[in-house]
Amino acid sequence: MTALQRLYAEYGQSPWLDNLTRGYLRDGTLKQMVANGIRGVTANPTIFAKAVLGSTDYDGQFAALTAAGVPLEDAYWQLVVDDTTAALAVLRPVFDGSGGTDGFVSVEVAAELARDTQATLVAARALHERIAAPNLFVKIPATAEGIPAIQAMTAEGHSINITLIFSLARYEQVIEAYLSGLEAFAERGGDPSRVHSVASFFVSRVDTEVDRRLETTGTEDALTLRGQAAIAQAKLAYRLFRERFADERWQRLAAHGAHPQRPLWASTSTKNPAYPDTRYVDELIGPDTVNTLPEATIAAFNDHGTPARTIDTAVDEAAEVMRRLARAGVDLDDVGQTLEDGGVAAFHTSHQQVLAALAAKADQLSRR
């Protein structure tokens, strides 16, 4: 049994792949990774841009779409939908075998909609209708405008992956949106057991931003806190998850078959080379969680990771870290907003880059 497989078998954590490329679908790589322990797939505009720009795997289909007169944006989404649909088929046995707990593939609404509630709702509904698979997650960013869209989609009985969560304050809003949505769905006669959700809490980027602020402060106490914020915040997020999905309100929903909204640890590759390359896996292992991993982190964890239950250890120390950060002048809510804004902007840039590349390719094709 690999270390990756042990995460699920012994500790109840589901390892997912944070990548989706057509090459992996064609050559059986994704299927083999599933056999080796991967239980889901996540993707985002940046991942898809790298897939399209980094290979010729999409050229044939794109040429055919262009020749048929399909508009550029529509052609882009057709490529996304086809990759997602193929990945859903690979993961469907995991979904069926887990009773719907795992086996999901996530596709994200367009990043430029992140500040528009109604447009997000329209796009998310369209993706669920276009890709009518029970193991599909549509990703909605946890922006202030995304929160009501999350609640509304859940209330309609759709499964949602809430992405770009960077702070405990925003995570509380995400949980509330899910619970309220489930309650509304059940009140209308819906079956809550059909609805699944994960809350994607980003990790390593928090340390990157907090460490930058601590180094700007420059005091001895501030510098000793470097590299501690992300894991401390994630541990407190897990404590909040356990509290909210155990109270009387949740028990009423659970009695109707509702599934808890599992925390998903995202951005778990180590950005600072001074930190161990499995840091954001080793320190966040525990039941009812997901960790979505790029290939390099999967390889590192299988080689020298440490499978052990860690997510609910040293929680009091984590709370003390957060208090010390506040005393050092680090506002974690402001950190979260800064990272949210940066994440939305980065996804928008990736989307524009891939559209520009496709436009150039279409121009080349038209001249042949």
Contacts in CASP RR format, 6 or more apart in sequence:
PFRMAT RR
TARGET T0000
AUTHOR 0000-0000-0000
METHOD contacts of the structure
MODEL  1
MTALQRLYAEYGQSPWLDNLTRGYLRDGTLKQMVANGIRGVTANPTIFAK
AVLGSTDYDGQFAALTAAGVPLEDAYWQLVVDDTTAALAVLRPVFDGSGG
TDGFVSVEVAAELARDTQATLVAARALHERIAAPNLFVKIPATAEGIPAI
QAMTAEGHSINITLIFSLARYEQVIEAYLSGLEAFAERGGDPSRVHSVAS
FFVSRVDTEVDRRLETTGTEDALTLRGQAAIAQAKLAYRLFRERFADERW
QRLAAHGAHPQRPLWASTSTKNPAYPDTRYVDELIGPDTVNTLPEATIAA
FNDHGTPARTIDTAVDEAAEVMRRLARAGVDLDDVGQTLEDGGVAAFHTS
HQQVLAALAAKADQLSRR
1 9 0 8 1.000
2 36 0 8 1.000
2 37 0 8 1.000
2 302 0 8 1.000
3 301 0 8 1.000
3 302 0 8 1.000
3 305 0 8 1.000
3 307 0 8 1.000
4 15 0 8 1.000
4 36 0 8 1.000
4 37 0 8 1.000
4 38 0 8 1.000
4 298 0 8 1.000
4 301 0 8 1.000
4 302 0 8 1.000
5 36 0 8 1.000
5 37 0 8 1.000
6 307 0 8 1.000
7 13 0 8 1.000
7 14 0 8 1.000
7 15 0 8 1.000
7 285 0 8 1.000
7 291 0 8 1.000
7 307 0 8 1.000
8 14 0 8 1.000
8 15 0 8 1.000
8 37 0 8 1.000
8 39 0 8 1.000
10 307 0 8 1.000
11 285 0 8 1.000
11 286 0 8 1.000
11 287 0 8 1.000
11 307 0 8 1.000
11 308 0 8 1.000
11 309 0 8 1.000
12 286 0 8 1.000
12 287 0 8 1.000
12 288 0 8 1.000
12 289 0 8 1.000
13 285 0 8 1.000
13 286 0 8 1.000
13 287 0 8 1.000
13 289 0 8 1.000
13 290 0 8 1.000
13 291 0 8 1.000
14 39 0 8 1.000
14 40 0 8 1.000
14 101 0 8 1.000
14 102 0 8 1.000
14 262 0 8 1.000
14 289 0 8 1.000
14 290 0 8 1.000
14 291 0 8 1.000
15 37 0 8 1.000
15 38 0 8 1.000
15 39 0 8 1.000
15 290 0 8 1.000
15 291 0 8 1.000
15 292 0 8 1.000
15 293 0 8 1.000
15 298 0 8 1.000
16 38 0 8 1.000
16 39 0 8 1.000
16 40 0 8 1.000
16 41 0 8 1.000
16 42 0 8 1.000
16 102 0 8 1.000
16 104 0 8 1.000
16 264 0 8 1.000
16 290 0 8 1.000
16 291 0 8 1.000
16 292 0 8 1.000
16 293 0 8 1.000
17 30 0 8 1.000
17 33 0 8 1.000
17 38 0 8 1.000
17 40 0 8 1.000
17 41 0 8 1.000
17 42 0 8 1.000
17 292 0 8 1.000
17 293 0 8 1.000
17 294 0 8 1.000
17 295 0 8 1.000
17 298 0 8 1.000
18 42 0 8 1.000
18 43 0 8 1.000
18 47 0 8 1.000
18 266 0 8 1.000
18 268 0 8 1.000
18 292 0 8 1.000
18 293 0 8 1.000
18 294 0 8 1.000
19 41 0 8 1.000
19 43 0 8 1.000
19 47 0 8 1.000
19 294 0 8 1.000
19 295 0 8 1.000
20 30 0 8 1.000
20 41 0 8 1.000
20 42 0 8 1.000
20 43 0 8 1.000
20 47 0 8 1.000
20 48 0 8 1.000
20 51 0 8 1.000
20 83 0 8 1.000
20 84 0 8 1.000
20 87 0 8 1.000
20 105 0 8 1.000
21 51 0 8 1.000
21 55 0 8 1.000
21 57 0 8 1.000
21 83 0 8 1.000
22 51 0 8 1.000
22 55 0 8 1.000
22 57 0 8 1.000
22 58 0 8 1.000
22 83 0 8 1.000
22 86 0 8 1.000
23 29 0 8 1.000
23 55 0 8 1.000
23 57 0 8 1.000
24 30 0 8 1.000
24 33 0 8 1.000
25 83 0 8 1.000
25 86 0 8 1.000
25 87 0 8 1.000
25 90 0 8 1.000
26 57 0 8 1.000
30 38 0 8 1.000
30 41 0 8 1.000
30 87 0 8 1.000
30 90 0 8 1.000
31 90 0 8 1.000
33 298 0 8 1.000
34 40 0 8 1.000
34 90 0 8 1.000
34 91 0 8 1.000
34 94 0 8 1.000
38 298 0 8 1.000
39 91 0 8 1.000
39 94 0 8 1.000
39 98 0 8 1.000
39 102 0 8 1.000
39 103 0 8 1.000
40 91 0 8 1.000
40 94 0 8 1.000
40 102 0 8 1.000
40 103 0 8 1.000
40 104 0 8 1.000
40 105 0 8 1.000
40 292 0 8 1.000
41 87 0 8 1.000
41 91 0 8 1.000
41 104 0 8 1.000
41 105 0 8 1.000
41 106 0 8 1.000
42 105 0 8 1.000
42 106 0 8 1.000
42 139 0 8 1.000
42 161 0 8 1.000
42 200 0 8 1.000
42 264 0 8 1.000
42 266 0 8 1.000
42 292 0 8 1.000
43 83 0 8 1.000
43 84 0 8 1.000
43 105 0 8 1.000
43 106 0 8 1.000
43 107 0 8 1.000
43 108 0 8 1.000
44 108 0 8 1.000
44 139 0 8 1.000
44 163 0 8 1.000
44 347 0 8 1.000
44 350 0 8 1.000
45 108 0 8 1.000
45 110 0 8 1.000
45 111 0 8 1.000
45 347 0 8 1.000
45 348 0 8 1.000
45 350 0 8 1.000
45 351 0 8 1.000
45 354 0 8 1.000
46 346 0 8 1.000
46 347 0 8 1.000
46 350 0 8 1.000
48 79 0 8 1.000
48 80 0 8 1.000
48 83 0 8 1.000
48 350 0 8 1.000
48 354 0 8 1.000
49 350 0 8 1.000
49 351 0 8 1.000
49 353 0 8 1.000
49 354 0 8 1.000
51 57 0 8 1.000
51 58 0 8 1.000
51 83 0 8 1.000
52 58 0 8 1.000
52 79 0 8 1.000
52 354 0 8 1.000
52 357 0 8 1.000
52 358 0 8 1.000
53 353 0 8 1.000
53 354 0 8 1.000
53 357 0 8 1.000
58 79 0 8 1.000
59 361 0 8 1.000
61 78 0 8 1.000
61 79 0 8 1.000
61 82 0 8 1.000
62 75 0 8 1.000
62 79 0 8 1.000
62 358 0 8 1.000
62 361 0 8 1.000
62 362 0 8 1.000
63 365 0 8 1.000
65 74 0 8 1.000
65 75 0 8 1.000
65 78 0 8 1.000
66 75 0 8 1.000
66 362 0 8 1.000
66 365 0 8 1.000
66 366 0 8 1.000
67 365 0 8 1.000
70 78 0 8 1.000
72 355 0 8 1.000
72 358 0 8 1.000
72 359 0 8 1.000
72 362 0 8 1.000
73 355 0 8 1.000
75 358 0 8 1.000
76 354 0 8 1.000
76 355 0 8 1.000
76 358 0 8 1.000
80 107 0 8 1.000
81 107 0 8 1.000
81 130 0 8 1.000
81 131 0 8 1.000
84 105 0 8 1.000
84 107 0 8 1.000
84 131 0 8 1.000
84 136 0 8 1.000
85 131 0 8 1.000
85 133 0 8 1.000
87 105 0 8 1.000
88 105 0 8 1.000
88 131 0 8 1.000
88 133 0 8 1.000
88 135 0 8 1.000
88 136 0 8 1.000
91 102 0 8 1.000
91 103 0 8 1.000
91 104 0 8 1.000
91 105 0 8 1.000
91 135 0 8 1.000
92 103 0 8 1.000
92 133 0 8 1.000
92 135 0 8 1.000
94 102 0 8 1.000
94 103 0 8 1.000
95 102 0 8 1.000
95 103 0 8 1.000
95 104 0 8 1.000
95 134 0 8 1.000
95 135 0 8 1.000
100 134 0 8 1.000
100 135 0 8 1.000
100 196 0 8 1.000
101 196 0 8 1.000
101 259 0 8 1.000
103 135 0 8 1.000
104 135 0 8 1.000
104 136 0 8 1.000
104 137 0 8 1.000
104 159 0 8 1.000
104 161 0 8 1.000
104 196 0 8 1.000
104 198 0 8 1.000
105 135 0 8 1.000
105 136 0 8 1.000
105 137 0 8 1.000
106 136 0 8 1.000
106 137 0 8 1.000
106 138 0 8 1.000
106 139 0 8 1.000
106 161 0 8 1.000
106 163 0 8 1.000
107 127 0 8 1.000
107 131 0 8 1.000
107 136 0 8 1.000
107 137 0 8 1.000
107 138 0 8 1.000
107 139 0 8 1.000
108 138 0 8 1.000
108 139 0 8 1.000
108 140 0 8 1.000
108 141 0 8 1.000
108 163 0 8 1.000
108 347 0 8 1.000
109 120 0 8 1.000
109 123 0 8 1.000
109 124 0 8 1.000
109 127 0 8 1.000
109 138 0 8 1.000
109 139 0 8 1.000
109 140 0 8 1.000
109 141 0 8 1.000
110 123 0 8 1.000
110 351 0 8 1.000
111 141 0 8 1.000
111 344 0 8 1.000
111 347 0 8 1.000
111 348 0 8 1.000
111 350 0 8 1.000
111 351 0 8 1.000
112 348 0 8 1.000
112 351 0 8 1.000
113 119 0 8 1.000
113 120 0 8 1.000
113 123 0 8 1.000
114 120 0 8 1.000
114 141 0 8 1.000
114 143 0 8 1.000
114 145 0 8 1.000
114 146 0 8 1.000
114 164 0 8 1.000
114 344 0 8 1.000
114 347 0 8 1.000
114 348 0 8 1.000
115 143 0 8 1.000
115 145 0 8 1.000
115 344 0 8 1.000
116 145 0 8 1.000
117 145 0 8 1.000
117 146 0 8 1.000
117 148 0 8 1.000
117 149 0 8 1.000
120 140 0 8 1.000
120 145 0 8 1.000
120 146 0 8 1.000
120 149 0 8 1.000
121 149 0 8 1.000
121 152 0 8 1.000
121 153 0 8 1.000
124 138 0 8 1.000
124 140 0 8 1.000
124 149 0 8 1.000
124 153 0 8 1.000
124 158 0 8 1.000
124 160 0 8 1.000
125 153 0 8 1.000
125 156 0 8 1.000
125 158 0 8 1.000
127 136 0 8 1.000
127 138 0 8 1.000
128 136 0 8 1.000
128 138 0 8 1.000
128 158 0 8 1.000
134 159 0 8 1.000
134 194 0 8 1.000
136 159 0 8 1.000
137 159 0 8 1.000
137 160 0 8 1.000
137 161 0 8 1.000
137 196 0 8 1.000
137 197 0 8 1.000
137 198 0 8 1.000
138 153 0 8 1.000
138 158 0 8 1.000
138 159 0 8 1.000
138 160 0 8 1.000
138 161 0 8 1.000
139 160 0 8 1.000
139 161 0 8 1.000
139 162 0 8 1.000
139 163 0 8 1.000
139 200 0 8 1.000
140 146 0 8 1.000
140 149 0 8 1.000
140 150 0 8 1.000
140 153 0 8 1.000
140 160 0 8 1.000
140 161 0 8 1.000
140 162 0 8 1.000
140 163 0 8 1.000
141 162 0 8 1.000
141 163 0 8 1.000
141 164 0 8 1.000
141 340 0 8 1.000
141 344 0 8 1.000
142 150 0 8 1.000
142 162 0 8 1.000
142 163 0 8 1.000
142 164 0 8 1.000
142 165 0 8 1.000
142 170 0 8 1.000
142 171 0 8 1.000
142 173 0 8 1.000
142 174 0 8 1.000
142 199 0 8 1.000
142 340 0 8 1.000
143 164 0 8 1.000
143 340 0 8 1.000
143 344 0 8 1.000
147 173 0 8 1.000
147 174 0 8 1.000
147 177 0 8 1.000
148 177 0 8 1.000
150 160 0 8 1.000
150 162 0 8 1.000
150 174 0 8 1.000
150 177 0 8 1.000
150 178 0 8 1.000
151 177 0 8 1.000
151 178 0 8 1.000
151 180 0 8 1.000
151 181 0 8 1.000
151 184 0 8 1.000
152 181 0 8 1.000
153 160 0 8 1.000
154 160 0 8 1.000
154 177 0 8 1.000
154 178 0 8 1.000
154 180 0 8 1.000
154 181 0 8 1.000
154 182 0 8 1.000
154 184 0 8 1.000
154 185 0 8 1.000
154 195 0 8 1.000
154 197 0 8 1.000
155 180 0 8 1.000
155 181 0 8 1.000
155 182 0 8 1.000
155 184 0 8 1.000
155 185 0 8 1.000
155 188 0 8 1.000
156 185 0 8 1.000
157 185 0 8 1.000
157 190 0 8 1.000
157 194 0 8 1.000
157 195 0 8 1.000
158 195 0 8 1.000
159 195 0 8 1.000
159 196 0 8 1.000
159 197 0 8 1.000
160 178 0 8 1.000
160 197 0 8 1.000
161 197 0 8 1.000
161 198 0 8 1.000
161 200 0 8 1.000
161 264 0 8 1.000
162 174 0 8 1.000
162 177 0 8 1.000
162 178 0 8 1.000
162 197 0 8 1.000
162 198 0 8 1.000
162 199 0 8 1.000
162 200 0 8 1.000
162 261 0 8 1.000
163 200 0 8 1.000
163 266 0 8 1.000
164 200 0 8 1.000
164 202 0 8 1.000
164 339 0 8 1.000
164 340 0 8 1.000
164 343 0 8 1.000
164 344 0 8 1.000
165 171 0 8 1.000
165 174 0 8 1.000
165 199 0 8 1.000
165 200 0 8 1.000
165 201 0 8 1.000
165 202 0 8 1.000
166 201 0 8 1.000
166 202 0 8 1.000
166 205 0 8 1.000
166 206 0 8 1.000
166 335 0 8 1.000
166 336 0 8 1.000
166 337 0 8 1.000
166 339 0 8 1.000
166 340 0 8 1.000
167 233 0 8 1.000
167 332 0 8 1.000
167 333 0 8 1.000
167 335 0 8 1.000
167 336 0 8 1.000
167 337 0 8 1.000
168 233 0 8 1.000
168 236 0 8 1.000
168 237 0 8 1.000
168 240 0 8 1.000
168 332 0 8 1.000
169 333 0 8 1.000
170 336 0 8 1.000
170 340 0 8 1.000
171 199 0 8 1.000
171 201 0 8 1.000
171 237 0 8 1.000
171 240 0 8 1.000
172 240 0 8 1.000
174 199 0 8 1.000
174 261 0 8 1.000
175 199 0 8 1.000
175 240 0 8 1.000
175 241 0 8 1.000
175 244 0 8 1.000
175 261 0 8 1.000
178 197 0 8 1.000
178 199 0 8 1.000
178 261 0 8 1.000
179 244 0 8 1.000
179 249 0 8 1.000
179 250 0 8 1.000
179 253 0 8 1.000
182 192 0 8 1.000
182 195 0 8 1.000
182 253 0 8 1.000
182 258 0 8 1.000
183 253 0 8 1.000
185 192 0 8 1.000
185 195 0 8 1.000
186 192 0 8 1.000
186 253 0 8 1.000
186 256 0 8 1.000
186 258 0 8 1.000
191 256 0 8 1.000
191 257 0 8 1.000
192 253 0 8 1.000
192 256 0 8 1.000
192 257 0 8 1.000
192 258 0 8 1.000
192 259 0 8 1.000
193 256 0 8 1.000
193 257 0 8 1.000
193 258 0 8 1.000
193 259 0 8 1.000
195 258 0 8 1.000
195 259 0 8 1.000
196 259 0 8 1.000
197 259 0 8 1.000
197 261 0 8 1.000
197 262 0 8 1.000
198 261 0 8 1.000
198 262 0 8 1.000
198 263 0 8 1.000
198 264 0 8 1.000
198 290 0 8 1.000
199 241 0 8 1.000
199 261 0 8 1.000
199 262 0 8 1.000
199 263 0 8 1.000
199 264 0 8 1.000
200 264 0 8 1.000
200 266 0 8 1.000
200 292 0 8 1.000
201 234 0 8 1.000
201 237 0 8 1.000
201 263 0 8 1.000
201 264 0 8 1.000
201 265 0 8 1.000
201 266 0 8 1.000
202 266 0 8 1.000
202 267 0 8 1.000
202 339 0 8 1.000
203 230 0 8 1.000
203 231 0 8 1.000
203 234 0 8 1.000
203 265 0 8 1.000
203 266 0 8 1.000
203 267 0 8 1.000
203 268 0 8 1.000
203 280 0 8 1.000
203 284 0 8 1.000
204 230 0 8 1.000
204 267 0 8 1.000
204 268 0 8 1.000
204 269 0 8 1.000
204 270 0 8 1.000
204 271 0 8 1.000
204 272 0 8 1.000
204 280 0 8 1.000
205 230 0 8 1.000
205 267 0 8 1.000
205 271 0 8 1.000
205 339 0 8 1.000
206 229 0 8 1.000
206 230 0 8 1.000
206 233 0 8 1.000
206 335 0 8 1.000
206 336 0 8 1.000
206 339 0 8 1.000
207 226 0 8 1.000
207 227 0 8 1.000
207 228 0 8 1.000
207 229 0 8 1.000
207 230 0 8 1.000
207 271 0 8 1.000
207 272 0 8 1.000
207 275 0 8 1.000
208 271 0 8 1.000
208 272 0 8 1.000
209 335 0 8 1.000
209 336 0 8 1.000
209 338 0 8 1.000
209 339 0 8 1.000
210 225 0 8 1.000
210 226 0 8 1.000
210 227 0 8 1.000
210 229 0 8 1.000
210 230 0 8 1.000
210 325 0 8 1.000
210 330 0 8 1.000
210 332 0 8 1.000
210 335 0 8 1.000
211 226 0 8 1.000
211 227 0 8 1.000
211 229 0 8 1.000
211 272 0 8 1.000
213 329 0 8 1.000
213 330 0 8 1.000
213 335 0 8 1.000
214 222 0 8 1.000
214 223 0 8 1.000
214 225 0 8 1.000
214 226 0 8 1.000
214 328 0 8 1.000
214 330 0 8 1.000
215 222 0 8 1.000
215 223 0 8 1.000
215 226 0 8 1.000
217 328 0 8 1.000
217 329 0 8 1.000
217 330 0 8 1.000
219 328 0 8 1.000
221 324 0 8 1.000
221 327 0 8 1.000
221 328 0 8 1.000
222 328 0 8 1.000
225 321 0 8 1.000
225 324 0 8 1.000
225 325 0 8 1.000
225 328 0 8 1.000
225 330 0 8 1.000
227 272 0 8 1.000
227 275 0 8 1.000
228 321 0 8 1.000
229 321 0 8 1.000
229 322 0 8 1.000
229 325 0 8 1.000
229 330 0 8 1.000
229 332 0 8 1.000
229 335 0 8 1.000
230 280 0 8 1.000
231 279 0 8 1.000
231 280 0 8 1.000
231 283 0 8 1.000
231 284 0 8 1.000
231 318 0 8 1.000
232 317 0 8 1.000
232 318 0 8 1.000
232 319 0 8 1.000
232 321 0 8 1.000
232 322 0 8 1.000
233 318 0 8 1.000
233 322 0 8 1.000
233 332 0 8 1.000
234 263 0 8 1.000
234 265 0 8 1.000
234 283 0 8 1.000
234 284 0 8 1.000
234 311 0 8 1.000
235 284 0 8 1.000
235 311 0 8 1.000
235 312 0 8 1.000
235 314 0 8 1.000
235 315 0 8 1.000
235 318 0 8 1.000
236 315 0 8 1.000
236 318 0 8 1.000
236 319 0 8 1.000
236 322 0 8 1.000
237 263 0 8 1.000
238 263 0 8 1.000
238 284 0 8 1.000
238 286 0 8 1.000
238 289 0 8 1.000
238 311 0 8 1.000
238 312 0 8 1.000
239 312 0 8 1.000
239 315 0 8 1.000
241 260 0 8 1.000
241 261 0 8 1.000
241 262 0 8 1.000
241 263 0 8 1.000
241 288 0 8 1.000
242 312 0 8 1.000
244 250 0 8 1.000
245 260 0 8 1.000
245 261 0 8 1.000
250 258 0 8 1.000
250 260 0 8 1.000
254 260 0 8 1.000
260 288 0 8 1.000
262 288 0 8 1.000
262 289 0 8 1.000
262 290 0 8 1.000
263 288 0 8 1.000
263 289 0 8 1.000
263 290 0 8 1.000
264 289 0 8 1.000
264 290 0 8 1.000
264 291 0 8 1.000
264 292 0 8 1.000
265 280 0 8 1.000
265 284 0 8 1.000
265 289 0 8 1.000
265 290 0 8 1.000
265 291 0 8 1.000
265 292 0 8 1.000
266 292 0 8 1.000
267 280 0 8 1.000
268 280 0 8 1.000
268 281 0 8 1.000
268 284 0 8 1.000
268 291 0 8 1.000
268 292 0 8 1.000
268 293 0 8 1.000
268 297 0 8 1.000
269 277 0 8 1.000
269 280 0 8 1.000
269 293 0 8 1.000
269 294 0 8 1.000
269 296 0 8 1.000
269 297 0 8 1.000
270 276 0 8 1.000
270 277 0 8 1.000
270 278 0 8 1.000
270 279 0 8 1.000
270 280 0 8 1.000
270 297 0 8 1.000
276 282 0 8 1.000
277 296 0 8 1.000
277 297 0 8 1.000
277 300 0 8 1.000
278 297 0 8 1.000
278 300 0 8 1.000
278 301 0 8 1.000
278 304 0 8 1.000
278 305 0 8 1.000
278 306 0 8 1.000
280 297 0 8 1.000
281 291 0 8 1.000
281 293 0 8 1.000
281 297 0 8 1.000
281 301 0 8 1.000
281 305 0 8 1.000
282 301 0 8 1.000
282 305 0 8 1.000
282 306 0 8 1.000
282 308 0 8 1.000
282 310 0 8 1.000
283 310 0 8 1.000
283 311 0 8 1.000
284 291 0 8 1.000
284 310 0 8 1.000
284 311 0 8 1.000
285 291 0 8 1.000
285 307 0 8 1.000
285 308 0 8 1.000
285 309 0 8 1.000
285 310 0 8 1.000
285 311 0 8 1.000
286 309 0 8 1.000
286 310 0 8 1.000
286 311 0 8 1.000
286 312 0 8 1.000
287 309 0 8 1.000
289 311 0 8 1.000
293 301 0 8 1.000
322 332 0 8 1.000
325 332 0 8 1.000
326 332 0 8 1.000
END
